[in-house]
Amino acid sequence: MSFVIDLDAERREVQYPDGIPVKFGGEQFIFPAELPAEALDPILSDELDLVGLLGDVIDSADGDAGISEVVTALFRRPSLPRKFLAAIRETYAILLRDQHEDFLKQRPYIGDYVRLTTALTRVYGVELGKLFRPVDSSANDSQTSNPTSPATTGSTPDASGSDQDSPDSSGSDG
């Protein structure tokens, strides 16, 4: 019997069987190989209401939003930056579980969160903007599709995997 959808097929665990290693502050942190759905809950929460913010921005600009519409929408929600940062921290707590306290001891800057989140979204193949794309948008210009084989690295960010000198590395000696 063949299946149309096979959730048991090879997943990112093939590329990162022990998780995604991230070096930060001289420490190594291991992120899960697959993005747990629960990790998006803090960012998509009703309290944060990013979907409502996006809707307000689009409505105010008749679908052609610019910087001024975004800034205006943000000023209408003065607690949003604080709530957003809390949601990001909660997301990292979900991703890092037992390592989260050690991660926070490194005192990550906002720029660290931005760089790490950007790199992880590329590795995980998730872009929030594409999650909110209208259903009628069927263009297949996505860079978020999974590689056809574990050996394919075209979708891997330049920064990931560059530190191959770990003892677990399967590189050849020579």
Secondary structure, DSSP 8 states (H G I E B T S, - for coil): ---SS-TTS--GGGT-TT-EEEEETTEEEEE-SS--GGGGTTTT-TTT-HHHHHHHHHHHTTT---HHHHHHHHHT-TTHHHHHHHHHHHHHHHHHGGGHHHHHHT---HHHHHHHHHHHHHHHT--HHHHTS-TT------S-S--SSTT--TTS-TTTT----STT------
